[in-house]
């Protein structure tokens, strides 16, 4: 199923960031192209909505089975397009398939019409709430996790009954196109426009924001998120923003230090650190600092960068991101931080080898700004209270984690973040039953879980009068007798102490 409805003259290329190999050439779609797709999507959504929850579930499950059988194709596309090791592509696909499966399986439970209590004043009414599809939603995905974010956005948008227009990053267009076209290969009976892709640069994304879609879900950086929100505001288009992070981990005195070192090394280095929920800051209490650092040093020294299919980490996808890493490391070292592993010499474009910085001032760029590379800052805290205060000391609030054998839940409750993992890292991201999103500069709205399904619907209240109660408070005239009755009920009902 092609996304081109008419010839597009302007194109761009997608190349492997490490080798320069041409992966594909894609059209730059315009506002007019998007308008055509939106018209087709609105027509197709009627068919999709009429299928009901079970009809949609059947087709999404068929899609999941098709993707599982064709996984080698996606492994190859992801490896060639991003340079990331195939196990990382596999990890993304696994998470994406689980999102599709969960959303399809639970949409009816979460979104079907439900009867609710009408309350005393409206006792003679039947009250119900339903969650209706928005219509057509736009989904803009980033380059750092193109497989997962594409399937995640499609999963919840489609399961909730919407048509979806997907715009992948211009750096990872191939995976987005594959995700959409695979749906039609699994469901050839689906009408054109139900799921469609558009490609292009920033202007194409801006045109999608202004196109009149019924909601726009964006995953990406904070600056771009602000521009997306401003563009959507022109039509009062609601937005879901999953933005950057500066995730912190607290290592308490009673932590399992081996487990903490292993998890934090992986959590900060996987995908070459190019993850909004990657561990970027660690606050370890002073009592176990030296032992913990020794374990982190040993672990991080074993991580190497390369272009082999099973390398630990691959190249950086965007050259500009390498310069951000260089600036952050330089600033940290100039302000008094030290390098436990690596340093400026670890920056070898297109690769950045693991860098562990120690005792970096809290006002440095490496602590306050998103680095988005295989760099982690480990700072020493006097105690857990100090660690929590500093962990909450940035404008971000996406993910967090804590290592403590006895006080994990207590510490987790005090961390300002959309999700917290105890004695591991990032696990809430891979659980489709849990909501995923942030606070502060990390955005708002949620993917995943019941909340994620409801993000792509509008709540509708329906009431029906079942019987007359004799005295109707919603007609004129209002009598003195009626007032007196309600007066007494009010006193009895609300004037006593509640239990």
C-alpha positions as CSV (number, residue, x, y, z in Angstrom):
1,X,0.0,0.0,0.0
2,X,1.7,3.1,-1.2
3,X,1.4,6.4,0.6
4,X,1.8,8.5,-2.5
5,X,-1.5,9.6,-4.1
6,X,0.2,11.8,-6.7
7,X,3.7,12.4,-7.9
8,X,6.0,14.2,-5.5
9,X,9.0,15.9,-7.0
10,X,11.1,16.7,-4.0
11,X,12.9,13.8,-2.2
12,X,15.5,13.1,0.4
13,X,17.8,10.2,1.2
14,X,18.2,8.0,4.2
15,X,21.7,6.7,4.8
16,X,23.4,4.5,7.3
17,X,25.0,6.9,9.8
18,X,28.2,4.8,10.1
19,X,28.8,3.7,6.5
20,X,27.0,6.2,4.4
21,X,25.2,3.3,2.6
22,X,22.0,4.5,0.9
23,X,19.0,2.9,2.6
24,X,16.3,4.5,0.6
25,X,14.9,7.7,-1.1
26,X,11.6,9.1,0.1
27,X,9.2,11.9,-0.9
28,X,8.9,15.2,0.8
29,X,5.2,15.5,1.4
30,X,3.4,18.8,1.4
31,X,0.4,20.3,3.2
32,X,-1.7,19.4,0.1
33,X,-0.5,15.8,0.2
34,X,-1.5,15.6,3.8
35,X,-4.9,17.0,3.2
36,X,-5.5,14.3,0.6
37,X,-4.5,11.6,3.1
38,X,-6.6,13.2,5.8
39,X,-9.7,13.0,3.6
40,X,-9.1,9.3,2.8
41,X,-8.4,8.6,6.5
42,X,-11.7,10.1,7.6
43,X,-13.6,7.9,5.2
44,X,-11.6,4.8,6.2
45,X,-12.1,5.5,9.9
46,X,-15.8,5.0,9.5
47,X,-15.2,1.4,8.3
48,X,-12.7,0.8,11.1
49,X,-15.1,2.2,13.8
50,X,-17.9,0.1,12.5
51,X,-15.9,-3.1,13.0
52,X,-16.2,-2.7,16.8
53,X,-13.7,-3.7,19.4
54,X,-13.6,-7.4,18.4
55,X,-13.3,-6.7,14.7
56,X,-10.4,-4.4,15.3
57,X,-8.8,-6.8,17.7
58,X,-8.9,-9.6,15.1
59,X,-7.1,-7.5,12.5
60,X,-4.5,-6.1,14.9
61,X,-3.7,-9.6,16.1
62,X,-3.4,-10.8,12.5
63,X,-0.9,-7.9,12.0
64,X,1.1,-9.0,15.0
65,X,1.4,-12.6,13.7
66,X,2.5,-11.3,10.3
67,X,5.2,-9.0,11.8
68,X,6.5,-11.9,14.0
69,X,6.9,-14.1,10.9
70,X,8.6,-11.3,8.9
71,X,10.9,-10.1,11.8
72,X,14.1,-10.7,9.8
73,X,13.1,-8.0,7.3
74,X,12.7,-5.4,10.1
75,X,15.9,-6.4,11.8
76,X,17.8,-5.7,8.6
77,X,16.0,-2.4,7.9
78,X,16.7,-1.2,11.4
79,X,20.3,-2.3,11.4
80,X,21.0,-0.6,8.0
81,X,19.1,2.6,8.8
82,X,20.4,3.4,12.2
83,X,23.5,1.3,12.5
84,X,22.3,0.0,15.9
85,X,23.0,-3.7,16.8
86,X,20.3,-6.1,15.7
87,X,19.5,-7.1,19.4
88,X,18.5,-3.4,19.9
89,X,16.2,-3.5,16.9
90,X,14.8,-6.8,18.2
91,X,14.2,-5.3,21.7
92,X,12.2,-2.5,20.0
93,X,10.2,-4.9,17.9
94,X,9.4,-7.1,20.9
95,X,8.2,-4.0,22.9
96,X,6.2,-2.8,19.9
97,X,4.5,-6.2,19.4
98,X,3.6,-6.4,23.0
99,X,2.0,-2.9,22.8
100,X,-0.1,-4.0,19.8
101,X,-1.1,-7.2,21.5
102,X,-2.1,-5.5,24.8
103,X,-3.9,-2.6,23.2
104,X,-6.0,-4.9,21.0
105,X,-6.8,-7.3,23.9
106,X,-7.8,-4.6,26.4
107,X,-9.5,-1.9,24.3
108,X,-13.0,-3.2,24.9
109,X,-12.5,-3.5,28.7
110,X,-11.1,0.0,29.0
111,X,-13.3,1.9,26.4
112,X,-16.6,0.1,26.3
113,X,-19.7,1.9,27.6
114,X,-20.0,1.6,31.4
115,X,-22.9,2.4,33.7
116,X,-22.0,4.8,36.6
117,X,-23.8,6.0,39.7
118,X,-26.1,9.0,39.0
119,X,-25.9,10.4,42.5
120,X,-28.7,11.3,44.9
121,X,-29.9,14.4,43.0
122,X,-30.4,12.5,39.8
123,X,-31.5,9.2,41.3
124,X,-34.2,8.6,38.6
125,X,-31.7,8.7,35.7
126,X,-29.5,6.1,34.1
127,X,-25.9,7.4,33.7
128,X,-23.3,6.0,31.4
129,X,-19.9,6.9,30.1
130,X,-18.3,5.9,26.8
131,X,-15.0,6.6,25.1
132,X,-15.4,7.4,21.4
133,X,-12.6,7.5,18.8
134,X,-11.3,10.9,18.0
135,X,-11.3,10.3,14.3
136,X,-7.9,10.7,12.7
137,X,-4.7,11.1,14.8
138,X,-1.3,12.1,13.7
139,X,1.8,10.4,15.1
140,X,5.3,11.9,14.8
141,X,8.1,9.5,15.8
142,X,11.8,10.1,16.5
143,X,15.0,8.6,15.0
144,X,16.4,7.0,18.2
145,X,13.8,4.3,18.6
146,X,12.0,4.3,15.2
147,X,10.6,0.7,15.4
148,X,9.2,0.9,18.9
149,X,7.7,4.4,18.7
150,X,6.0,3.7,15.4
151,X,4.3,0.6,16.6
152,X,3.5,2.2,20.0
153,X,1.6,5.1,18.4
154,X,-0.1,2.9,15.9
155,X,-1.2,0.4,18.6
156,X,-3.1,2.8,20.8
157,X,-4.5,5.0,18.0
158,X,-5.9,2.0,16.1
159,X,-7.1,0.0,19.1
160,X,-9.1,3.0,20.2
161,X,-10.9,3.1,16.8
162,X,-9.0,5.9,15.0
163,X,-7.3,6.2,11.6
164,X,-3.6,7.1,11.9
165,X,-1.2,9.2,9.8
166,X,2.4,8.4,10.7
167,X,5.3,10.7,10.1
168,X,8.6,9.0,11.0
169,X,11.8,11.0,11.4
170,X,13.6,11.8,8.2
171,X,16.5,9.9,9.6
172,X,14.6,6.7,10.0
173,X,11.9,6.8,7.4
174,X,12.3,3.2,6.3
175,X,11.1,1.7,9.5
176,X,8.0,3.9,9.6
177,X,7.1,3.1,6.0
178,X,7.5,-0.6,6.8
179,X,5.3,-0.4,9.9
180,X,2.4,1.1,7.9
181,X,2.7,-1.1,4.8
182,X,3.0,-4.3,6.9
183,X,-0.5,-3.5,8.3
184,X,-1.9,-3.8,4.8
185,X,0.0,-6.9,4.0
186,X,-1.5,-8.5,7.0
187,X,-5.0,-6.9,6.3
188,X,-5.5,-6.6,2.6
189,X,-9.2,-5.9,3.1
190,X,-8.5,-2.6,5.0
191,X,-9.4,0.5,3.1
192,X,-6.8,2.9,1.7
193,X,-6.0,5.7,4.2
194,X,-6.8,3.9,7.4
195,X,-3.1,3.8,8.2
196,X,-0.9,5.9,6.1
197,X,2.6,7.4,6.1
198,X,4.0,10.7,5.2
199,X,7.7,11.6,5.0
200,X,9.7,14.8,4.9
201,X,11.6,17.3,7.0
202,X,10.4,19.8,9.6
203,X,8.0,21.5,7.3
204,X,6.1,18.3,6.7
205,X,5.8,17.7,10.4
206,X,4.5,21.3,10.9
207,X,2.0,20.8,8.1
208,X,0.7,17.7,9.8
209,X,0.3,19.6,13.1
210,X,-1.8,22.3,11.2
211,X,-3.7,19.8,9.0
212,X,-6.8,19.4,11.2
213,X,-6.1,16.0,12.6
214,X,-8.0,15.3,15.8
215,X,-5.0,14.8,18.0
216,X,-1.2,14.9,17.5
217,X,1.1,12.5,19.4
218,X,4.7,13.6,19.3
219,X,7.8,11.9,20.6
220,X,11.0,13.9,20.5
221,X,13.1,16.7,21.9
222,X,11.8,19.5,24.2
223,X,12.5,22.3,21.7
224,X,10.7,20.5,18.9
225,X,7.9,19.6,21.3
226,X,7.3,23.3,22.0
227,X,7.1,24.0,18.3
228,X,4.7,21.1,17.7
229,X,2.4,22.4,20.5
230,X,2.5,25.9,19.1
231,X,1.6,24.7,15.6
232,X,-1.3,22.5,17.0
233,X,-2.6,25.4,19.0
234,X,-3.6,27.2,15.9
235,X,-6.5,24.8,15.4
236,X,-6.8,23.9,19.1
237,X,-5.6,20.4,18.2
238,X,-4.9,18.5,21.4
239,X,-1.4,17.0,21.8
240,X,0.4,14.2,23.6
241,X,4.0,15.1,24.1
242,X,6.6,12.5,25.2
243,X,9.7,14.6,25.4
244,X,13.3,14.4,26.7
245,X,14.5,13.1,30.0
246,X,17.5,13.4,32.4
247,X,16.7,10.2,34.3
248,X,18.2,9.8,37.8
249,X,19.0,6.8,39.8
250,X,19.4,6.7,43.6
251,X,21.8,4.1,45.0
252,X,21.1,3.7,48.7
253,X,23.5,2.3,51.4
254,X,21.6,-1.0,51.5
255,X,21.6,-1.5,47.7
256,X,22.8,-4.6,45.9
257,X,25.8,-2.9,44.3
258,X,26.5,-5.6,41.8
259,X,22.9,-5.4,40.5
260,X,23.0,-1.6,40.6
261,X,26.3,-1.4,38.6
262,X,25.1,-3.9,36.0
263,X,21.7,-2.3,35.5
264,X,23.0,1.3,35.5
265,X,25.7,0.5,33.0
266,X,23.2,-1.0,30.6
267,X,20.6,1.6,31.3
268,X,23.0,4.5,30.5
269,X,24.7,2.9,27.5
270,X,22.1,0.9,25.6
271,X,21.3,2.3,22.1
272,X,24.5,4.4,22.5
273,X,22.7,6.4,25.2
274,X,20.2,7.7,22.6
275,X,17.1,7.1,24.8
276,X,14.8,9.6,26.5
277,X,14.6,7.1,29.4
278,X,18.3,6.3,29.6
279,X,20.0,6.6,32.9
280,X,22.0,9.9,32.7
281,X,22.5,10.7,36.4
282,X,23.3,8.6,39.4
283,X,23.4,9.7,43.1
284,X,25.1,7.1,45.3
285,X,25.3,7.6,49.1
286,X,28.8,8.3,50.4
287,X,29.0,5.1,52.5
288,X,29.1,2.9,49.4
289,X,30.5,5.3,46.8
290,X,34.0,3.7,46.3
291,X,32.8,0.2,46.1
292,X,30.0,1.1,43.7
293,X,32.4,3.1,41.4
294,X,34.8,0.2,41.2
295,X,32.0,-2.0,40.0
296,X,30.7,0.5,37.5
297,X,34.2,1.0,36.1
298,X,34.6,-2.7,35.6
299,X,31.3,-3.0,33.8
300,X,31.5,0.1,31.6
301,X,35.1,-0.8,30.5
302,X,33.6,-4.0,28.9
303,X,31.2,-2.1,26.6
304,X,32.5,-1.4,23.1
305,X,31.1,0.4,20.1
306,X,31.1,-1.1,16.6
307,X,29.1,-1.9,13.5
308,X,28.9,-5.7,14.0
309,X,25.4,-7.1,14.2
310,X,25.9,-8.1,17.8
311,X,28.0,-5.1,18.9
312,X,27.2,-3.8,22.4
313,X,26.5,-0.3,21.1
314,X,26.4,1.2,17.6
315,X,27.2,4.6,16.1
316,X,25.6,7.8,17.0
317,X,22.8,8.5,14.6
318,X,23.1,12.3,14.3
319,X,26.5,14.1,14.0
320,X,25.2,17.1,15.9
321,X,24.4,14.9,18.9
322,X,28.1,14.0,19.0
323,X,29.0,17.6,19.5
324,X,26.4,17.9,22.3
325,X,28.2,15.0,24.0
326,X,31.6,16.7,23.5
327,X,30.3,20.0,24.9
328,X,28.8,18.3,28.0
329,X,31.9,16.3,28.7
330,X,34.2,19.3,28.3
331,X,32.0,21.4,30.5
332,X,31.9,18.7,33.2
333,X,35.7,18.3,33.3
334,X,36.4,22.0,33.2
335,X,34.1,22.5,36.2
336,X,36.0,19.9,38.3
337,X,34.4,16.6,37.4
338,X,36.6,13.6,36.7
339,X,36.4,10.8,34.1
340,X,36.2,7.3,35.7
341,X,35.8,5.7,32.3
342,X,36.7,7.3,29.0
343,X,36.7,11.0,28.4
344,X,37.0,13.3,25.4
345,X,39.2,10.7,23.7
346,X,36.2,8.4,23.7
347,X,34.5,10.6,21.1
348,X,35.4,9.0,17.8
349,X,32.8,10.0,15.2
350,X,30.5,8.3,14.2
351,X,31.0,6.5,17.5
352,X,31.2,7.5,21.2
353,X,32.6,4.9,23.5
354,X,31.3,4.7,27.1
355,X,32.1,7.7,29.4
356,X,31.5,7.7,33.1
357,X,31.9,11.1,34.8
358,X,32.3,11.4,38.6
359,X,31.4,14.3,41.0
360,X,30.2,16.8,38.4
361,X,28.8,20.1,39.7
362,X,25.0,20.2,39.7
363,X,24.9,23.3,37.5
364,X,26.9,21.8,34.7
365,X,25.4,21.0,31.3
366,X,26.1,17.3,31.8
367,X,23.7,17.3,34.8
368,X,21.1,19.7,33.8
369,X,20.7,19.1,30.0
370,X,19.8,15.9,28.2
371,X,23.0,14.4,26.8
372,X,21.6,11.6,24.7
373,X,24.8,9.7,24.4
374,X,26.6,6.9,26.2
375,X,27.6,9.2,29.1
376,X,26.5,8.9,32.7
377,X,27.3,11.2,35.7
378,X,27.8,9.5,39.1
379,X,27.7,12.0,41.9
380,X,28.1,11.4,45.6
381,X,25.3,12.2,48.1
382,X,25.6,12.6,51.8
383,X,22.5,10.4,52.4
384,X,19.3,9.3,50.7
385,X,17.5,12.6,51.4
386,X,20.4,14.5,49.7
387,X,20.2,12.1,46.8
388,X,16.5,12.5,46.3
389,X,16.7,16.3,46.4
390,X,19.4,16.3,43.8
391,X,17.6,13.7,41.7
392,X,14.6,16.0,41.6
393,X,16.8,19.0,40.7
394,X,16.2,19.3,37.0
395,X,13.3,20.5,34.8
396,X,12.8,17.0,33.5
397,X,10.7,14.2,35.0
398,X,10.4,11.2,32.7
399,X,11.8,8.1,34.4
400,X,13.8,7.3,37.5
401,X,15.1,4.3,39.5
402,X,16.2,3.4,42.9
403,X,18.4,0.6,44.3
404,X,17.6,-0.3,47.9
405,X,16.9,-3.6,49.6
406,X,14.6,-2.2,52.3
407,X,13.5,1.3,51.4
408,X,12.8,1.2,47.6
409,X,9.1,2.0,47.7
410,X,9.6,4.8,50.2
411,X,12.3,6.4,48.0
412,X,10.4,5.9,44.8
413,X,7.4,7.8,46.1
414,X,9.5,10.9,46.6
415,X,11.1,10.9,43.1
416,X,9.4,13.4,40.7
417,X,9.0,11.3,37.5
418,X,6.3,9.7,35.4
419,X,7.7,6.2,36.2
420,X,10.1,4.7,38.7
421,X,11.8,1.3,38.8
422,X,13.0,-0.3,42.0
423,X,16.1,-2.5,41.9
424,X,16.3,-2.3,38.2
425,X,16.0,0.3,35.4
426,X,13.5,1.2,32.7
427,X,11.2,-1.8,33.3
428,X,8.0,0.4,33.4
429,X,8.7,1.3,29.7
430,X,8.3,-2.3,28.6
431,X,5.1,-3.0,30.4
432,X,2.1,-2.0,28.2
433,X,-0.3,-2.3,31.2
434,X,1.5,0.7,32.8
435,X,1.1,4.3,31.7
436,X,4.2,5.9,30.2
437,X,4.9,9.6,30.1
438,X,6.5,12.4,32.0
439,X,6.1,15.6,33.9
440,X,7.7,19.0,33.6
441,X,9.9,19.4,30.5
442,X,9.4,15.7,29.8
443,X,5.9,16.4,28.5
444,X,2.4,15.3,29.3
445,X,-0.1,12.7,28.3
446,X,0.4,9.0,28.4
447,X,1.1,6.0,26.1
448,X,0.4,2.5,27.3
449,X,-2.1,1.1,29.7
450,X,-5.7,2.2,30.3
451,X,-4.6,5.8,30.3
452,X,-2.8,5.3,26.9
453,X,-6.0,4.0,25.3
454,X,-8.1,6.8,26.7
455,X,-5.6,9.4,25.3
456,X,-6.9,8.6,21.8
457,X,-10.6,8.9,22.7
458,X,-13.1,11.5,23.9
459,X,-15.2,10.7,26.9
460,X,-18.9,11.0,26.3
461,X,-21.6,11.2,29.1
462,X,-25.1,9.8,28.3
463,X,-28.0,10.1,30.7
464,X,-31.6,8.7,30.3
465,X,-34.6,9.4,32.5
466,X,-36.0,6.2,33.9
467,X,-39.0,7.4,35.9
468,X,-40.6,10.5,37.4
469,X,-40.0,11.3,41.0
470,X,-43.1,13.5,41.4
471,X,-41.2,16.7,42.2
472,X,-39.0,17.7,39.3
473,X,-36.2,20.2,40.2
474,X,-35.6,20.9,36.5
475,X,-38.8,22.7,35.7
476,X,-40.5,25.9,36.7
477,X,-42.1,26.9,39.0
478,X,-40.0,25.8,42.0
479,X,-42.3,25.6,45.0
480,X,-41.6,26.4,48.7
481,X,-42.5,22.8,49.6
482,X,-39.9,21.5,47.2
483,X,-37.3,23.9,48.6
484,X,-38.0,22.7,52.1
485,X,-37.6,19.0,51.2
486,X,-34.3,19.5,49.5
487,X,-33.2,21.7,52.4
488,X,-33.7,18.9,54.9
489,X,-32.1,16.3,52.6
490,X,-29.1,18.5,52.2
491,X,-28.7,18.9,55.9
492,X,-29.0,15.2,56.6
493,X,-26.9,14.0,53.6
494,X,-24.0,16.4,53.8
495,X,-24.1,18.0,57.2
496,X,-23.1,14.9,59.1
497,X,-19.6,13.6,59.6
498,X,-18.4,11.4,56.7
499,X,-16.8,8.1,57.4
